[in-house]
Amino acid sequence: MKSLPEESGTASATEARAQWVARYKQILLEMLNNRPSGTRQRLAALLRKNRSFISQITNPTYSTPIPARHLETLFEVCHFSEKARQEFLKYYDLAHPGRRPIVEKPSPHRHPEGTSRLRKLTLYLPDLGSEVANHQLDEWVLDTVRRLNDLLRPLSGSEVTPSGSQEPGSSTDP
C-alpha cells in the first residue's frame, strides 16, 4: 500500500490533501458497506441530498470534500465505532485543517461507542401551493434550527444537525 503523505513527507500539500480525502472517504465507504441496504437512501434523506451526493462523498476517487456539518449524521447513521471515528477525523482534520470545530470535552450524549445519538423530529408545515414556496419555507425552518443550534450549543452541550435532528438533552417541549 502506498504510504500516506504524513508518513513519507515527500508529497506536495495538494497531493497530501487528496490522499487524506481519499483515506477518510475509504473509511466512510467501508462503514457504509457494512450497513443494511437502504442506508444510503436514509443518509441522503437525513442530509436533504440526493443519492448522487452520497456517491460523491463516499467515492475515494472524487475530491469532493464532505461538509463538516454532515459529520455527526454520518457517524450516527453508519454506526462508526470510536476507533473508526477517530481515524476518520484524523484524516479529515489533516485534509481540512480548521474546517470543523474542535470539541475539547466529550459530549455527555455519546453512546458507549462514542457516537452522538440523534432523534428525528417531524414537523408538519402548511402546503403553500407551489414547490418553490414550499422549498423556501423548508430552507427557512432548517436555517432557523441551525442558528438556534449555534446559539444553544455552548449552553447545553447538545447539537442539532443540519437535517433538523437533534441530540438527546435538547427538548422541543415548552
For each residue, the residues with C-beta under 8 A, 3 or more apart:
1:
2: 19
3: 7 8
4: 7 8 16 19 20 23
5: 8 9 10 11 15 16 19 20
6: 9 16 94
7: 3 4
8: 3 4 5 11
9: 5 6
10: 5
11: 5 8 15 16 19
12: 15 16
13: 16 17
14: 17 18
15: 5 11 12 18 19
16: 4 5 6 11 12 13 19 20 94
17: 13 14 20 21 94 95 96
18: 14 15 21 22 63
19: 2 4 5 11 15 16 22 23
20: 4 5 16 17 23 24 91 92 94 95
21: 17 18 24 25 60 63 65 91 95
22: 18 19 25 26 60 61
23: 4 19 20 26 27 60 91
24: 20 21 27 28 66 88 91 92 95
25: 21 22 28 29 57 58 59 60 62 66
26: 22 23 29 30 60
27: 23 24 30 31 84 87 88 91
28: 24 25 31 32 57 58 66 74 78 88
29: 25 26 32 33 58 59 60
30: 26 27 33 34
31: 27 28 34 35 78 79 80 84
32: 28 29 35 39 40 43 58 78
33: 29 30
34: 30 31
35: 31 32 39 77 78 79
36: 39
37:
38: 41 42
39: 32 35 36 42 43 77 78
40: 32 43 44 51 54 55
41: 38 44 45 51
42: 38 39 45 46 77
43: 32 39 40 46 47 54 73 74 77 78
44: 40 41 47 49 50 51 53 54
45: 41 42 48
46: 42 43 73 77 161 163 165
47: 43 44 53 54 70 73 162 163
48: 45 142 162 163
49: 44 53 54
50: 44 53 54
51: 40 41 44 54 55
52: 55 56
53: 44 47 49 50 56 57
54: 40 43 44 47 49 50 51 57 58
55: 40 51 52 58 59
56: 52 53 59 62 64
57: 25 28 53 54 62 64 66 70
58: 25 28 29 32 54 55
59: 25 29 55 56 62
60: 21 22 23 25 26 29
61: 22
62: 25 56 57 59
63: 18 21
64: 56 57
65: 21 95 96 99
66: 24 25 28 57 70 71 74 92
67: 70
68: 71 96 99 100 101
69: 146 161 162
70: 47 57 66 67 73 74 162
71: 66 68 74 75 89 92 100
72: 75 76 116 118 159 161
73: 43 46 47 70 76 77 118 161 162 163 165
74: 28 43 66 70 71 77 78 80
75: 71 72 78 80 85 88 115 116
76: 72 73 79 115 116 117 118
77: 35 39 42 43 46 73 74
78: 28 31 32 35 39 43 74 75
79: 31 35 76 113 115
80: 31 74 75 84 85 88 113 114 115
81: 84 85 113 114
82: 85 86 113 114 115
83: 86 87
84: 27 31 80 81 87 88
85: 75 80 81 82 88 89 114 115
86: 82 83 89 90 114
87: 27 83 84 90 91
88: 24 27 28 75 80 84 85 91 92
89: 71 85 86 92 93 100
90: 86 87 93 94
91: 20 21 23 24 27 87 88 94 95
92: 20 24 66 71 88 89 95 96 99 100
93: 89 90 96 97 99 100
94: 6 16 17 20 90 91 97
95: 17 20 21 24 65 91 92
96: 17 65 68 92 93 99 100
97: 93 94
98:
99: 65 68 92 93 96
100: 68 71 89 92 93 96
101: 68
102:
103: 106 107
104:
105:
106: 103 110 114
107: 103 110 116 157 158 159 167
108: 157 169
109: 116 117 157 158 167 168 169
110: 106 107 114 115 116 117
111: 114 115 116 117
112:
113: 79 80 81 82
114: 80 81 82 85 86 106 110 111
115: 75 76 79 80 82 85 110 111
116: 72 75 76 107 109 110 111 159 167
117: 76 109 110 111 167 168
118: 72 73 76 161 165 166 167
119: 165 166 167 168
120: 165
121: 164 165 166 172
122:
123: 141 164
124:
125: 134 137 138 141
126:
127: 134
128: 133 134 137
129: 133
130: 133 134
131: 134 135
132: 135 136
133: 128 129 130 136 137
134: 125 127 128 130 131 137 138
135: 131 132 138 139
136: 132 133 139 140
137: 125 128 133 134 140 141
138: 125 134 135 141 142
139: 135 136 142 143
140: 136 137 143 144
141: 123 125 137 138 144 145 164
142: 48 138 139 145 146 162 163 164
143: 139 140 146 147
144: 140 141 147 148
145: 141 142 148 149 160 162 164
146: 69 142 143 149 150 160 162
147: 143 144 150 151
148: 144 145 151 152 160
149: 145 146 152 153 159 160 166
150: 146 147 153
151: 147 148 155
152: 148 149 155 156 158 160 170
153: 149 150 156 157 158 159
154:
155: 151 152
156: 152 153 169 170
157: 107 108 109 153 169
158: 107 109 152 153 166 167 168 169 170
159: 72 107 116 149 153 166 167
160: 145 146 148 149 152 164 165 166 167 170
161: 46 69 72 73 118 164 165 166
162: 47 48 69 70 73 142 145 146
163: 46 47 48 73 142
164: 121 123 141 142 145 160 161
165: 46 73 118 119 120 121 160 161
166: 118 119 121 149 158 159 160 161 170 172
167: 107 109 116 117 118 119 158 159 160 170
168: 109 117 119 158
169: 108 109 156 157 158
170: 152 156 158 160 166 167
171:
172: 121 166
173:
174:
